[in-house]
């Protein structure tokens, strides 16, 4: 798990953890929220002045493999710019 300024992102196998007795209180809170990561792929700055509710165009990430692919594409684009 990792904490970010605009939210908490948890990458895991949901079915594995939602049955864990020790994590039940935490998962009950987490499962009240959307369970897919929504990214604004046009926003590449590490800091933004936009209001949280102004999401812009979002892309719903389907899983860890897709997240890794997005990361690699952004990393390559940044490396080419330098």
KEDO-376329 format. One record per residue (C-alpha): x, y, z; residue number from 0. Coordinates in pm, 1 decimal, m for minus. Layout:
BEGIN
<site><c1>X</c1><c2>Y</c2><c3>Z</c3><pos>NUM</pos></site>
...
***
This chain:
BEGIN
<site><c1>0.0</c1><c2>0.0</c2><c3>0.0</c3><pos>0</pos></site>
<site><c1>109.9</c1><c2>352.7</c2><c3>m64.2</c3><pos>1</pos></site>
<site><c1>m25.3</c1><c2>688.1</c2><c3>51.3</c3><pos>2</pos></site>
<site><c1>m65.0</c1><c2>968.6</c2><c3>m199.8</c3><pos>3</pos></site>
<site><c1>m180.0</c1><c2>1328.8</c2><c3>m162.4</c3><pos>4</pos></site>
<site><c1>m505.1</c1><c2>1270.1</c2><c3>m349.1</c3><pos>5</pos></site>
<site><c1>m586.2</c1><c2>917.8</c2><c3>m235.7</c3><pos>6</pos></site>
<site><c1>m481.4</c1><c2>573.9</c2><c3>m126.4</c3><pos>7</pos></site>
<site><c1>m401.6</c1><c2>314.9</c2><c3>m391.4</c3><pos>8</pos></site>
<site><c1>m412.4</c1><c2>m51.1</c2><c3>m291.7</c3><pos>9</pos></site>
<site><c1>m295.5</c1><c2>m306.2</c2><c3>m546.8</c3><pos>10</pos></site>
<site><c1>m391.8</c1><c2>m654.8</c2><c3>m437.5</c3><pos>11</pos></site>
<site><c1>m608.0</c1><c2>m951.1</c2><c3>m510.3</c3><pos>12</pos></site>
<site><c1>m929.6</c1><c2>m835.0</c2><c3>m358.6</c3><pos>13</pos></site>
<site><c1>m1067.4</c1><c2>m1187.5</c2><c3>m312.0</c3><pos>14</pos></site>
<site><c1>m760.2</c1><c2>m1281.0</c2><c3>m111.1</c3><pos>15</pos></site>
<site><c1>m779.8</c1><c2>m994.3</c2><c3>137.2</c3><pos>16</pos></site>
<site><c1>m1151.3</c1><c2>m934.5</c2><c3>180.0</c3><pos>17</pos></site>
<site><c1>m1177.9</c1><c2>m1270.8</c2><c3>360.5</c3><pos>18</pos></site>
<site><c1>m895.0</c1><c2>m1191.3</c2><c3>605.4</c3><pos>19</pos></site>
<site><c1>m1044.3</c1><c2>m1145.3</c2><c3>954.3</c3><pos>20</pos></site>
<site><c1>m777.6</c1><c2>m897.4</c2><c3>1071.6</c3><pos>21</pos></site>
<site><c1>m837.3</c1><c2>m670.3</c2><c3>772.1</c3><pos>22</pos></site>
<site><c1>m1219.1</c1><c2>m675.6</c2><c3>781.3</c3><pos>23</pos></site>
<site><c1>m1262.0</c1><c2>m326.4</c2><c3>935.8</c3><pos>24</pos></site>
<site><c1>m1020.2</c1><c2>m173.6</c2><c3>685.9</c3><pos>25</pos></site>
<site><c1>m1166.0</c1><c2>m353.4</c2><c3>385.4</c3><pos>26</pos></site>
<site><c1>m1521.4</c1><c2>m263.2</c2><c3>483.0</c3><pos>27</pos></site>
<site><c1>m1417.4</c1><c2>103.2</c2><c3>459.5</c3><pos>28</pos></site>
<site><c1>m1220.0</c1><c2>56.0</c2><c3>137.7</c3><pos>29</pos></site>
<site><c1>m1498.7</c1><c2>m135.5</c2><c3>m37.0</c3><pos>30</pos></site>
<site><c1>m1736.9</c1><c2>157.9</c2><c3>9.5</c3><pos>31</pos></site>
<site><c1>m1531.0</c1><c2>338.4</c2><c3>m254.2</c3><pos>32</pos></site>
<site><c1>m1471.1</c1><c2>259.4</c2><c3>m622.3</c3><pos>33</pos></site>
<site><c1>m1241.1</c1><c2>m38.2</c2><c3>m662.1</c3><pos>34</pos></site>
<site><c1>m1068.9</c1><c2>69.9</c2><c3>m983.3</c3><pos>35</pos></site>
<site><c1>m795.6</c1><c2>330.0</c2><c3>m1011.8</c3><pos>36</pos></site>
<site><c1>m897.6</c1><c2>630.0</c2><c3>m1223.1</c3><pos>37</pos></site>
<site><c1>m606.8</c1><c2>818.6</c2><c3>m1380.4</c3><pos>38</pos></site>
<site><c1>m594.6</c1><c2>1143.6</c2><c3>m1571.1</c3><pos>39</pos></site>
<site><c1>m325.7</c1><c2>1047.0</c2><c3>m1822.3</c3><pos>40</pos></site>
<site><c1>m284.9</c1><c2>1404.8</c2><c3>m1947.1</c3><pos>41</pos></site>
<site><c1>m177.8</c1><c2>1520.6</c2><c3>m1601.2</c3><pos>42</pos></site>
<site><c1>191.2</c1><c2>1439.1</c2><c3>m1575.4</c3><pos>43</pos></site>
<site><c1>311.4</c1><c2>1694.2</c2><c3>m1319.2</c3><pos>44</pos></site>
<site><c1>396.0</c1><c2>1569.5</c2><c3>m971.5</c3><pos>45</pos></site>
<site><c1>196.9</c1><c2>1860.5</c2><c3>m826.8</c3><pos>46</pos></site>
<site><c1>m134.7</c1><c2>2004.2</c2><c3>m941.9</c3><pos>47</pos></site>
<site><c1>m336.5</c1><c2>2311.8</c2><c3>m853.6</c3><pos>48</pos></site>
<site><c1>m665.6</c1><c2>2159.9</c2><c3>m970.4</c3><pos>49</pos></site>
<site><c1>m948.9</c1><c2>2088.8</c2><c3>m725.8</c3><pos>50</pos></site>
<site><c1>m986.5</c1><c2>1719.4</c2><c3>m637.2</c3><pos>51</pos></site>
<site><c1>m1337.5</c1><c2>1701.1</c2><c3>m783.0</c3><pos>52</pos></site>
<site><c1>m1214.5</c1><c2>1837.2</c2><c3>m1120.7</c3><pos>53</pos></site>
<site><c1>m1085.0</c1><c2>1504.0</c2><c3>m1253.1</c3><pos>54</pos></site>
<site><c1>m1077.9</c1><c2>1586.6</c2><c3>m1622.9</c3><pos>55</pos></site>
<site><c1>m1073.6</c1><c2>1293.9</c2><c3>m1866.0</c3><pos>56</pos></site>
<site><c1>m1012.4</c1><c2>973.9</c2><c3>m1669.0</c3><pos>57</pos></site>
<site><c1>m888.8</c1><c2>628.8</c2><c3>m1764.1</c3><pos>58</pos></site>
<site><c1>m996.7</c1><c2>333.4</c2><c3>m1547.0</c3><pos>59</pos></site>
<site><c1>m704.8</c1><c2>98.2</c2><c3>m1488.0</c3><pos>60</pos></site>
<site><c1>m804.6</c1><c2>m267.2</c2><c3>m1518.4</c3><pos>61</pos></site>
<site><c1>m520.5</c1><c2>m417.5</c2><c3>m1316.4</c3><pos>62</pos></site>
<site><c1>m156.1</c1><c2>m422.0</c2><c3>m1215.8</c3><pos>63</pos></site>
<site><c1>m38.5</c1><c2>m531.5</c2><c3>m1561.8</c3><pos>64</pos></site>
<site><c1>m204.6</c1><c2>m231.5</c2><c3>m1722.9</c3><pos>65</pos></site>
<site><c1>m67.8</c1><c2>m0.7</c2><c3>m1452.3</c3><pos>66</pos></site>
<site><c1>283.4</c1><c2>m126.9</c2><c3>m1524.7</c3><pos>67</pos></site>
<site><c1>231.4</c1><c2>m66.4</c2><c3>m1896.0</c3><pos>68</pos></site>
<site><c1>113.1</c1><c2>291.0</c2><c3>m1830.2</c3><pos>69</pos></site>
<site><c1>412.1</c1><c2>351.8</c2><c3>m1604.1</c3><pos>70</pos></site>
<site><c1>653.9</c1><c2>222.5</c2><c3>m1868.9</c3><pos>71</pos></site>
<site><c1>499.1</c1><c2>441.6</c2><c3>m2138.9</c3><pos>72</pos></site>
<site><c1>518.6</c1><c2>752.6</c2><c3>m1918.0</c3><pos>73</pos></site>
<site><c1>876.8</c1><c2>669.6</c2><c3>m1815.5</c3><pos>74</pos></site>
<site><c1>985.6</c1><c2>625.6</c2><c3>m2178.2</c3><pos>75</pos></site>
<site><c1>815.2</c1><c2>950.0</c2><c3>m2284.1</c3><pos>76</pos></site>
<site><c1>992.2</c1><c2>1139.6</c2><c3>m2004.8</c3><pos>77</pos></site>
<site><c1>1326.6</c1><c2>978.8</c2><c3>m2088.1</c3><pos>78</pos></site>
<site><c1>1294.7</c1><c2>1078.6</c2><c3>m2456.0</c3><pos>79</pos></site>
<site><c1>1220.2</c1><c2>1440.8</c2><c3>m2354.9</c3><pos>80</pos></site>
<site><c1>1539.8</c1><c2>1465.4</c2><c3>m2150.0</c3><pos>81</pos></site>
***
